[in-house]
Amino acid sequence: MRLTRVWSALALLAPLAVEASVLAIDYGADYMKASLMKPGTPFDVLLNKDSKRKIQSVVGWKKSDRVFGGDAFNLASRFPSDVFIDTKILQAVPYDSDTVSFYKKISSADVIESSRGAVAFKQSDEKEWTVEELVAMQLAYVKDLAESFAQEKVRDVVVAVPPYYTQFERDAIVDAIEISGLKTLALINDGTAVAVNYAMTRTFDEAPEYHIFYDAGASSIAATVVAFSSTTDKKEGAGTQISVAGVGWDRNVAGLELDRRLREILVRAFEEKHHKSLRQDKKGMTKLWKEASRVKSILSANSEATSSVESLAYNIDFKTKVTRAAFEEACKDLQPRFVQPIFDALLSAGLSMNDISSVVFTGGATRTPMVQAAVKKVVGEDKMAFNVNADESIVLGAALYGASLSRQFKTKNIKVNDLTVYDLQASYAAAPTSPDAKPRTITTLVFPAGSKTGTKKTLTFKRKEDFTINLDYRDLGDSGFPSRMLEADIVGVAEAIANLTERGAIDPVVKATLTLSESGFFSVSDAVAFGEIKDDSITGKLKGLFAGSSSADETSTGSAENMPPRETPETAETVSSSSSSSASSSADTPESTTKVVEEKKKAPVENTIPLTVNVRFTTISPMTVEEKQQSRKKLRAVDQEEAIKTRREEARNTFESYLYRLRDLLDDESAETPFKKCSRETEREALATRLDESFQWLFDRGDIADTTHFLDKRIALETLEKPIIHRYKEIEAFPEALNNSQKWNFHTRIFLTEARQNLTLESEAGLPSKWTSEELDGLEKTLKDHEKWLNEWVEKQRSVKSFEDPVIETMEMKARAKTLETQLFKLVKRKVPKTKKPVKKDEPEASGTSSVKEDAKSTTTTTPTSTTTPDMKEEEKNGDDSRTRDEL
């Protein structure tokens, strides 16, 4: 492997014809990062309002004010029931699962059961929010940051998710994306995103090169084995093939568990020292949660750290010392679990550590010394690699992947093959063979663990009535999620089979297409009734002879749409298909009429009748369209309320600043200030009185007044101040306006003098002129009227005092000067009429004509034909006069 230049690998995403933006988000339990791909802008991580590159995944309320990120996290100890942290681990989680029990240990927020059997939260004011709504608020916050940076609407988003995410969790994040006002372009697994980021600045040989991407984050540890190799495409040329070979993970050991155990050390230290219980004190426990995270960071670089929390509980200031040795002893039982995901990933990939080139570290928890030591003991120091940004590699890889899906960007040729980490199976009731037959259930393993995403497979059923296909996970371990994903009712079978039989179809069947999308969604995407119709014509027989018959055992790979198996307002785009995977099936009770096949080519339309597929969710259902609309309304109401509040605060701040500025003008003791010179004593007294009233109103009613009250109060003061400001501005603008008027008087007079001279000479020479005498007389009349008006009113203005209203407005002066300017330029820009050359009849006449031309030419060349003032550049460079001289 060899490195290439970063700029050549990125090629900085040359835009196509239409500009558009793609947002990428790495939504982590502790922090979220975002990157915006926009043509013409540098490719980097998006900054928040505090210019930080990562944003804490927290949303909370300070009374009625909603805050995000670090501002929200800092309020957690004051408002523990109104600040929600680490909501990622509760996405679509059943309320009675172990995950909810763990969350209650680390957070003081009030967790309740939602109407869908998942998790929701209750604020101190009794408002309830689902996890999807809280996540959507944070995504909408990032969306606003991206739109402020891009100066345009941002809609498409790619979100990185853990590779072990179930369909329930993927549904939950897609629901949150839609509620936030974004559109899901794709979901990408964390390890795959890091692999894309890793490949962008490197080239590889044809032989696969294997690396493990070890991601230790806040909520889990995952290891992803990825194969890199070179590839060549006829259209895109040389590129890189990224193929995920295996994944291992542990949901229950990561940064949050380390923080919990470190907080336990601090809690025990407080209780042992002060003999008081702390666990029921929400504020105290929240303070220690924040302190545990800080101490853990210190212990990553030091052997000991001092913990100090002011007024932790019972008005007691807490202080203690924590050593790294004590912390590691408390986590001793976790250390084997730090490396188990690596072994699991190698096992699923069918590889050993000898096949691995390096173990690349990513995720914040990889900075913890005990985690590094555990991995080093297994893989060896020579294979440990820190050559990607531990915090940003996921979001940067997701952004590059999103750009490759969009038609607006041209990126390096990288092809990605991902896989599913679970066994995905379909089950259905067997068709009864007799009235007394016992019910049987057929189970078929459709996509075994390790199957490539972006594929389709077809199940063929010999059915005559409607039936149901159940999509299940074979084994989810101790995740707490149910195995049943959805149930798909195939409707309209009897009528379709009857229609095909009438058309002459032999043994019609039902074919259901099962899809595993690029984003990891398992669904029944299509169902049809199909039957072979025999063609007895000579053409049909010849066609059957040479075309052969398709085998029911043939398998192929189709392109799977990148969308969840449910009704949504928007649908994600179709992305490229991955490599083929063979059909694998197993049955608890085999049914001879059921086979796993794939359609090699589309059947003739007369042989196929579409069937209706009705999807039902019997366990944890995704949000319905109506529920998402209601959630979007809730969030929009909060946004509107905040917008009103923001406008009110801006109006109050502006009004208050205006009062202080006006007070400074009135209190200035100097008599030479422009404000004092341009105002009367009575005006200043009236302003002072109204100003005192406004200050008193602001102190008494400012906290309860709305935006219109602030605006009305300011307008009342501005009405009194406006005449004074107007006088001052008129005094400032008068010299320039007068100079401009006099300038155009001068230019017009010079032009008239030269134009009349030229008109006389051209008349004597019998040549056409640019102007007529009447036009010049009209311009002269306008000039004299303007000079007369200007002299008269300027003289009157000279006698006006600075505190008196002007008798002549600069706006009127400019308007009158503009009228003269327009009339002048109308004549200046006029082109010289072309002259017709006389026909040569005989030599003497021609000679005479030539003599006249020469005389005229010698005469006119000494006469000025246009003005030459600096403010009339067009006349200086105009070639009309020179052309006139040439013709003369």
TIMIVEX-639544 format. One record per residue (C-alpha): residue in one letter; x, y, z. Coordinates in steps of 0.2 Angstrom, whole numbers, plus 2048, in hexadecimal, padded with zeros to 3 digits. Example, Ala and Ser with C-alpha at 12.3 -4.5 7.8 and 13.67 -1.06 7.14 Angstrom:
2
A83E7EA827
S8447FB824
This chain:
888
M800800800
R8068127FD
L7FF823801
T7FA82F7F4
R7F88427F6
V7E98477FF
W7E48547F2
S7E58487E4
A7DB83B7ED
L7CD8467F2
A7CD84F7E2
L7C385C7EC
L7B38557E5
A7B185F7D5
P79F8647D4
L7948607C5
A78786C7BD
V77B86E7CB
E7818737DD
A77A86A7EC
S7808657FD
V781855806
L782854819
A78A846823
I787843835
D790838841
Y78383784F
G78C83085E
A78682D870
D79283B877
Y796846868
M790848857
K79A84F848
A794855838
S79C859827
L794862818
M79985E806
K79586D7FC
P79D8717EB
G7AA87F7EC
T7AC87E7FF
P7BB876808
F7B786480E
D7B8864821
V7AE861831
L7A086D834
L7A3879843
N79587D84F
K79188F855
D7A088E862
S7AC889853
K7AE87885B
R7B086984F
K7A585D85A
I794860862
Q78F857872
S77F84C86E
V77585587B
V76585F87A
G75D867889
W752875890
K75688389C
K7448878A1
S73D88C890
D74D88E887
R75387F87D
V76687D87B
F771870872
G783869874
G78E86F881
D78287C887
A77586F88B
F782863893
N78887189F
L7768738A5
A7738618A9
S7788638BB
R76C8718BD
F75E86A8B3
P7608578B4
S74E8538AE
D74F85F8A0
V76085A898
F76184A88D
I77284288A
D777832881
T766830879
K76E82686B
I76F816875
L75C816877
Q757817865
A74880B862
V74D801872
P73F7F887B
Y73A80088B
D73D7F0895
S74E7ED88E
D75F7ED898
T7657FC88E
V757806896
S75D8008A7
F76F8058A3
Y76981689D
K76081A8AD
K7718178B6
I77A8248AD
S76C8318AA
S76083A8B6
A75483E8A8
D7428368AB
V74082889E
I72E82289A
E72781588E
S72181C87D
S711817874
R71B80C869
G723802877
A73480B876
V73B81A880
A73582B883
F73A83988F
K73084489B
Q73685689F
S73485E8AF
D7258688A8
E71D8578A3
K721859890
E725849888
W73184687A
T735835871
V74783186E
E74583485B
E73F84685E
L74E84A869
V75A84385D
A75084C84F
M75385C858
Q766859859
L766855846
A75C865842
Y76986F84C
V777868841
K76C86B832
D76B87E837
L77D87F839
A780877828
E774883820
S77C892828
F78D88C821
A787887810
Q77B89680E
E76E88B806
K76287D80B
V76986D810
R75E85D80E
D76884D80A
V771845818
V77C83581B
V77C82F82D
A789823834
V78281683F
P78A807849
P78B7F783E
Y7827ED84B
Y7727F884A
T7627EE848
Q7557F383C
F74B7FB84A
E75980784E
R75C80B83C
D74980F83B
A74B81A84A
I759825843
V750826832
D74182C83B
A74B839844
I75383F834
E74284182C
I73B84A83B
S74A85683A
G74685B829
L754852820
K753844813
T75D834816
L769831807
A770822810
L77681A820
I788814821
N79080982E
D79D812839
G7AB806835
T7A7807822
A7A781A823
V7B981982B
A7BE80E81D
V7B881A810
N7C2828819
Y7D181D81A
A7D1818808
M7CF82A801
T7E182E804
R7E981D7FF
T7EB8117F1
F7EB7FE7F2
D7F17EF7E8
E7E67E27DF
A7E87D67ED
P7DC7D97FC
E7E47E380B
Y7DB7E081B
H7DA7ED829
I7CF7ED839
F7C77FD83E
Y7C57FD851
D7B8809856
A7B680C869
G7A981986C
A79E81F87A
S790812878
S799802871
I7A97FB86A
A7A97F4858
A7B67EC84D
T7B47EC83A
V7BF7E182F
V7C17EA81E
A7C97E480E
F7D17F1802
S7D67ED7F0
S7D87F67E0
T7CB7F67D3
T7C97FC7C1
D7B98037B9
K7B68067A7
K7AE8177AA
E7B681D7BA
G7C78157B8
A7D280F7C6
G7CA80F7D7
T7C98067E8
Q7BE7F87EE
I7B97F8800
S7B17E8806
V7AC7E5818
A7B17D381D
G7AB7D282F
V7A57DB83E
G7A67D9851
W79E7E385E
D7997E5870
R78B7F1874
N78D7F1887
V79F7F788A
A7A6807884
G7A981988A
L79881B893
E79B80B89E
L7AD8128A2
D7A58228A7
R7988198B2
R7A580F8BB
L7B081F8BE
R7A18288C5
E79E8198D0
I7AF81C8D7
L7AB82E8DB
V79A82A8E2
R7A281E8EE
A7AF82A8F3
F7A28378F7
E79782B901
E7A682490B
K7AD83590F
H79D83E913
H791830918
K78383690E
S77A82E900
L77C8368EF
R77382A8E2
Q7628318E4
D7688438E1
K7658468CF
K7708568CE
G77E84F8D8
M77F83F8CD
T77E8498BD
K78C8548C3
L7978458C7
W79283E8B5
K79A84D8AE
E7A984D8B9
A7AC83A8B5
S7AE83E8A3
R7BA84C8A7
V7C58418B3
K7C58338A6
S7CD83E899
I7DA8448A6
L7DE8328AB
S7E182E898
A7F1838899
N7F58388AC
S7F782B8BA
E7EB8348C5
A7DE8428C5
T7D684E8D2
S7C384F8D2
S7BB85E8D9
V7A98638D8
E7A28728E1
S7928708EB
L78F85E8E5
A78185A8F1
Y77C860902
N7868708FF
I796865900
D7A58698F5
F7AB8588F0
K7BE8558EC
T7C78448EA
K7D683D8E0
V7D382F8D4
T7E28248CD
R7E381B8BC
A7E780B8C5
A7D780C8CF
F7CD8108C0
E7D48028B6
E7D17F68C5
A7BF7FB8C5
C7BE7F68B2
K7C97E78B3
D7BB7DB8AE
L7B77E589E
Q7C97E4897
P7C67D388E
R7B67DA886
F7C07E987E
V7C87DD872
Q7BB7D0870
P7B37DA861
I7C47D7858
F7C37C585A
D7B07C4854
A7B47CF845
L7C27C3840
L7B87B4842
S7A97BB838
A7B67C082A
G7BE7AF82B
L7D07B782E
S7DD7B783B
M7E87C5842
N7F67C0836
D7EB7C5827
I7E97D782F
S7F47E5829
S7EF7F1837
V7E27F5845
V7DC807842
F7D680F852
T7C781B851
G7BB82285E
G7BE82C86E
A7BF81D87A
T7CF817871
R7D882487A
T7D681B88A
P7E681288F
M7DE802895
V7D5800885
Q7E580387B
A7EE7F7886
A7E17E9884
V7E27EA871
K7F57EC870
K7F67DB87A
V7EC7D286D
V7F17DA85C
G8037E0860
E8097F2860
D8107F184E
K7FE7EF848
M7F67FD852
A7F380C847
F7ED81D84B
N7ED824839
V7DB82B839
N7D3838843
A7CB82F851
D7BD83C853
E7B9841841
S7BE832835
I7AC82B836
V7A383B831
L7B083F824
G7AE82E81C
A79B82F81D
A79C840814
L7A7839806
Y79B82A804
G78C836803
A7958407F6
S7988307EC
L78582D7EC
S78183E7E6
R7818437D4
Q7888547D9
F79A84E7DD
K7A88457D4
T7B283B7E1
K7C082E7E1
N7BA81E7DA
I7B68147EA
K7AA8057EA
V7A37FF7FA
N79C7EE7FF
D7957ED810
L78C7DE819
T77F7DA826
V7847D4836
Y7757CA83A
D76C7BB833
L75C7C182A
Q74F7B4828
A73D7B3821
S72F7A8828
Y71E7A4822
A710797825
A711788819
A70378580D
P6F7778815
T6F876880B
S6E8761812
P6D976881D
D6E075F82C
A6F276382A
K6FB76B839
P70177D837
R71377E832
T71F78D831
I72D78D824
T73C797829
T74979C81B
L75A7A581E
V7597B2811
F7697BD815
P7757B4821
A7817BE82B
G78F7C581F
S7837C7811
K7877D6806
T77B7E5807
G7737EC7F8
T76C7DB7F2
K75B7D37EE
K7557C27EF
T7447BA7E9
L73A7AD7F2
T72E7A37E8
F71E79C7EF
K7117907E8
R7027997F0
K6F079C7EB
E6EB7A77FA
D6F17B6803
F6FF7B280F
T70C7BB81B
I71F7BC81A
N7277C082B
L7387C882B
D7437C383B
Y7547C4842
R75A7B2846
D7647B8855
L7677C985D
G7707C386C
D76C7CD87C
S7697DD873
G7577DE87A
F74F7E0869
P7417D5863
S7457C9854
R7367CD84A
M7397DC83E
L7297DD834
E71B7D282C
A7177D481A
D7067CF814
I7057CA802
V6F47CF7FC
G6EA7CB7EC
V6F27BA7E9
A6E17B07E4
E6DB7BD7D7
A6ED7BE7CF
I6EF7AB7CE
A6DE7A97C7
N6E27B77BA
L6F27AE7B5
T6E979D7B4
E6DC7A57A8
R6EB7AB79D
G6F179979C
A6FF79A7A9
I7067897AF
D7087887C2
P70879A7C6
V71279F7D5
V7157AE7E1
K7267B77E1
A72B7C27EF
T73B7CD7EE
L7447CF7FE
T7507DE7FF
L75F7E180A
S7637F4806
E7747FD806
S76E805817
G76A7F481F
F7577F381D
F74F7E281B
S73E7E3812
V7327DA806
S7347E77F8
D7297DE7EB
A71D7D07E8
V7157C97D7
A70B7BB7D1
F7157B27C3
G7117A47B7
E71879D7A7
I70D79F798
K71079278B
D712799779
D70D78B76C
S71179675D
I721792753
T7297A2759
G72679D76B
K72C78C769
L73C792760
K73E79F76E
G73C79277B
L749786772
F757793771
A75379D781
G75378E78D
S74A78E79D
S74F7987AD
S75478D7BB
A74B7907CC
D75C78E7D5
E76579D7CC
T76A7AB7D7
S7707BC7D3
T7727CD7DB
G7667DC7D9
S7677EE7DE
A75F7F17EF
E7578027F2
N75E80C801
M74E80E80A
P74580781A
P7377FB817
R72980781C
E71F815816
T728825816
P72583680E
E736836806
T7408277FE
A7538267FE
E75C8247ED
T7618137E6
V7748107E9
S7808057E0
S77E7F27E3
S78B7E77EB
S7937D77E6
S7897C87E4
S7847BC7F2
S77D7AA7F0
A76D7A67F7
S76D79C806
S75E79480F
S75978981D
A748782822
D74277C832
T735772829
P73A773816
E72C776809
S73076F7F8
T72677D7EF
T73078B7F7
K7417907EF
V74D79E7F1
V7507A57E0
E7547B67D7
E74C7BD7C7
K7597BD7B9
K74E7C87AE
K73E7D07B0
A72F7C57AA
P7237CA79C
V7167D67A3
E7087CA79E
N7107BC7A9
T7117C77B8
I7047CF7C3
P7097DA7D1
L7037D67E3
T7007E27F2
V70D7E1800
N7067E8810
V7137EA81E
R70F7E8830
F71A7EB83F
T7167E084E
T7247E485A
I72D7F585A
S7267FF84C
P72E80E843
M72481E844
T716820838
V71482E82C
E707836837
E712834847
K72183C83E
Q71684B838
Q71084D84A
S72284D850
R727859843
K719865848
K71F86485A
L731868855
R72B876849
A72187D858
V73087E863
D73A885855
Q72D893852
E72C897864
E73F898865
A73F8A4855
I7328AF85E
K73C8AF86D
T74C8B3863
R7448C285A
R73D8C886B
E74F8C7873
E7568D0864
A7498DE864
R74C8E0877
N75F8E1875
T75E8ED867
F7528F8870
E75C8F8880
S76C8FC876
Y76390A86D
L75D91287E
Y76F912884
R77691A874
L768927875
R76C92B887
D77F92D883
L77A93A876
L76F943882
D77B943891
D78A948886
E79095988E
S79995F87F
A78F96C875
E798968865
T791957861
P787955851
F77894F85B
K77895F866
K77B96B857
C76D96384D
S76096385B
R756970864
E755970877
T74296C877
E74695D86C
R753957878
E747959887
A73A94F87E
L74694187A
A74D94188C
T73B93F893
R736931887
L74792988B
D74492989D
E73392189B
S73A91488F
F74890F89C
Q73A90E8AA
W72F90389E
L73E8F889A
F7428F48AC
D7308F28B1
R7288E98A2
G7378E3898
D7378D189E
I7258CE898
A7238DA889
D7238D2878
T72C8D7868
T71F8E3862
H7208ED872
F7338EF870
L7318F585E
D723901862
K72D909870
R73C90B865
I732912857
A72B91F863
L73D925868
E743924856
T735930850
L73B93D85C
E74D93A857
K74A939844
P74A94C840
I75A94E849
I763940840
H75B946830
R763958832
Y774950836
K774945827
E76E95381C
I77C95E822
E78995081E
A78294C80D
F77F95E807
P791962801
E7929527F7
A7819547EF
L7859667EB
N7959627E3
N78D9547D9
S7809617D2
Q78D96D7CE
K7979607C5
W78995C7B9
N78696E7B6
F7989707B1
H7999607A6
T78996579D
R78F977799
I79F970792
F796964788
L78A971781
T79897C77C
E7A296F772
A79296776B
R78C978764
Q79D97A75C
N79D969754
L78B96C74E
T79097C745
L79F97473D
E795964737
S78796F730
E794979726
A79C969720
G78B96271B
L78D953727
P78094B733
S78194F745
K77E945755
W77395275C
T76695F756
S76697175B
E75596F764
E75D96176F
L76B96C774
D75F97A778
G75596E783
L76496878C
E76997A78F
K75897F796
T7599707A2
L76A9767A7
K7659887AA
D7569827B4
H7619777BF
E76E9857C2
K7609917C6
W7589857D3
L7689807DA
N76E9927DD
E75E9987E5
W75C98A7F1
V76E9887F6
E76E99A7FB
K75E997806
Q76698880E
R776992813
S76B99C81F
V76498C827
K76A988839
S77197783D
F762973849
E75597983C
D74E96E82E
P75696F81D
V74D979810
I75596F802
E75695C803
T7669537FC
M75A9467F5
E7529537EA
M76395A7E5
K7689497DF
A7589467D5
R7599577CC
A76C9547C8
K7679427C2
T75A94A7B6
L7689557AE
E7749467AE
T76893B7A5
Q764948798
L77694C795
F77B939793
K76D936787
L77694277B
V78893D77F
K78592B77B
R77C92E76B
K78592675C
V78993174C
P77D92D73E
K78692472F
T78892E71F
K78692770E
K795928702
P7909326F2
V7919286E1
K7A092D6D6
K7999336C5
D7A893A6BD
E7BA93F6C2
P7B89516C5
E7A994E6D1
A7B39416DA
S7C294C6DC
G7B795A6E2
T7AF94E6EF
S7C09496F5
S7C695B6F7
V7B795F701
K7BA95070D
E7CC95570F
D7C7966713
A7BA96171F
K7C6954728
S7D396272A
T7C696D732
T7BE96173E
T7CD95A745
T7D196A74E
T7C096B756
P7BC962767
T7AE956765
S7AA950776
T7AD954788
T7BC94D791
T7B794D7A3
P7BC93F7B0
D7AA93C7B4
M7A59387A1
K7B192979E
E7A5922790
E7A7932786
E7BA931787
K7BB91F780
N7AC921774
G7B291E762
D7A492775A
D7AD938759
S7BD930751
R7B2927745
T7AA938740
R7BB93F73D
D7C0930732
E7B0932728
L7B2945726
